[in-house]
Every structure is written in structure tokens, then in C-alpha cells.
Amino acid sequence: MKRLGISVYPEHAGKKACYDYMALAGKYGFKRVFTCLLSVTETKEEIVENFSEFCKVAHENGLIVSVDTNPRVFEKLGATPFDLSIFHQMGVDIIRLDGHFGEFEDIEITKNPYNIMIEYNASCTMALDLMIKNGANRSNMCICSNFYPQRFTGMGLERFKELNTLYQPLGLKNAVFVSSQQKDTHGPWKVYEGLPTLECHRDLPIDLQLRHLVALGFNEDFFIGNAFASEEELAAMAKVNLNKITLKIDVDPETTELEKEIITCDYHASRDDSNELVVRSSTPRMKYKGQAIKPRKYDGTHFNKGDVIIVNDNLEHYRGELMIVTETIPVVENYNYVGHINKDEQLVLDCIKPRHSFKLEIR
């Protein structure tokens, strides 16, 4: 099951604000909360007391807790890869390793008697397949990408694809970060440029970031990296279908009600025999067979990437088919222009492959 998550940093925001935020996220169906022990300066005793309460509140709001750690955090808490009792005492569900202990230790930590999940860093090259081959407990393993506070330092899309393609065959639950666009958000460090995994997401609406990651198809869990997102952003994420590619379209004013029905119909899918020019959805021509679609003049010589067109009465056999243009093509009188998918939304468009189903929503 795919899940939404938030991030909170109590050392920067205070208990009440964090607990209220967790309650709000739980209300919208969020299931995970991420926090960072790397930046905490409290004593061991203070950490145990405060994070025990933190985990209790999170669990009361239906959230499982993951904490970012490294060997220094373990040393401070008196934990080792062979003894996670202090994390169990606090109620931690997932330990994210932002550093390594060693080949043997990184394997043995997955065999802890508390079944605490161990989350490895998906933003670097790791021989997780070899670890599993050498006895790591796959059922206690998951992965999570980094987030990037500094502008211009987030992961590139191609590198993200490359690493996730490497890990995907292992079948490990895979988490990633999107960024709130609220002003004055924070993370674990004193950098305030958002907290996405992908650099191309840094300034995009939060639901678009999420829909792009869903379309890429690598991740099951999606965290907001910075705090605090607005209630509107939480609601927008909660509305996203995490199981289907979804694009938003700006509809042309002359588009008819029938054409709008075709745009928003329940099922679109790129044909198996697709090409590089258009994403072609043939299903609507069956559903709306026999209904007239009057040809409409288009003031232009070419349809461009992101334009959405529907076959009109001039081609009765194919009438009702919907196509999204992916490379510039000449305008012909057989197609009615009905709207456009803007440049940012085209990140999602670029993810549609042959036989992929997708949904169009009118903005």
C-alpha cells in the first residue's frame, strides 16, 4: 500500500506545533512521520524522554515513526547494530541509516528481535542485493532517498531513475521527499530553500511533485520534507490517486461539454502500438461512438507538445479518440483542439509509456 508522510523537527518548532501537525496529517490519512536525530543536541536521557512521548503521540494519530540516524547517533544513545533496545524503548518503527557501520553490521542490524525496519539510503549506490544474498533480512529492509536543502543540489531526474531502477527489482518499500511551498518552512538545518529529493520539484506545486513521482513508478511512500506544510497542501496530496498517472489540463474556452466528458472519462490508456508524436487513447471512441463532434477551426499551423486534441466528425471511424501531442505536428482539420498540458505538467506526460493508463483532470 502506498502512503503519505510528513516530517517534523521538534528541536526547531516545539512540541505543541509538531503534535498539532501530526494530528492534522493523521486527519488527512497520512501514515508516516519522519524526524531527524542527526541535528538533536539534547542529552541521551532527554532524547529518550522526548522521543518516547513523540512516538506515542505519532502512534495515537495513526503515524509510524522513522528517525534519521548515523553511527554517531548510535554511539550517543548507547546503541549498536546488535542492540536496538533503546530505539524499541522509545517506540521507533523505522531507523534510517544516513551512514554505514560496515558490511557485516549493516546486514546483522536487519535481524533485530524487535523487527524495527532498517531504511537504507537510496540516493547512493549500495549493494543491497548482495546484502540480501549474504543473509540480510529482506522483510526488515526498506529504502529512502535523501532530501536536499540547498538550491541547485537536489538529485537530477536521470540519476534518480538510474538508482531507483537499480533497486526496484529488490521489491523494497521505497520512500522519497516532496517539498511544501509555504513560506518560512524549516528542516533539520538552517537552510530554507525547501526539502525535495528532485531538484526539478523545488518550486512546483506539491500535488504536481507527488503526481510526477507516482507517474515515475518507483516509490510507495511520499514524505513532505519541510515543515510545516499548509492544510491546503495536505488536502491536495490526500486527493491524489497514488495508483494512477494523473495530469491536469487547461481547457480551451470553445471546448464542448461532450469533449469535456471525453477528456475526463474514467479510462485513458496509451496504445501498445504508440509512436513518438502523440499519446493516443482510443477507448473514448468506443464509449462515445455515434455522438457527433463538429469540426472546429484552429488558429495555428501546428499542434505543439502538451496540446490535447480529439478526433472529430471528419474521421467518423476514429471519432472521439483523444491524443496528447508529444512532438510538433501540422494542424489538420480532423482534430479539434481542446486544451493544453503546461510545461510543468509535462513532467508527468513524459512518464507515459505504451499501455500506461492515465487520468486527465480539468484545472
Secondary structure, DSSP 8 states (H G I E B T S, - for coil): --EEEEE--HHHH-HHHHHHHHHHHHHTT--EEEEESTT--S-HHHHHHHHHHHHHHHHHTT-EEEEEE-HHHHHHHT-BTTB-HHHHHHT--EEEESS---HHHHHHGGG-TT--EEEEETTS---HHHHHHTT--GGGEEEE-----STT-SB-HHHHHHHHHHHGGGT-EEEEEE----TT-B-SSS--S---SBGGGTTS-HHHHHHHHHHHT--SEEEE-SB---HHHHHHHHHS-TTSEEEEEEE-TT--HHHHHHHT-S-EE--TT--SSEEEE-HHHHHTTT--------SSSEE-TTEEEEE-GGGGGGTT-EEEESS-EE--TTEEEEEE--TTTHHHHTT--TT-EEEEEE-
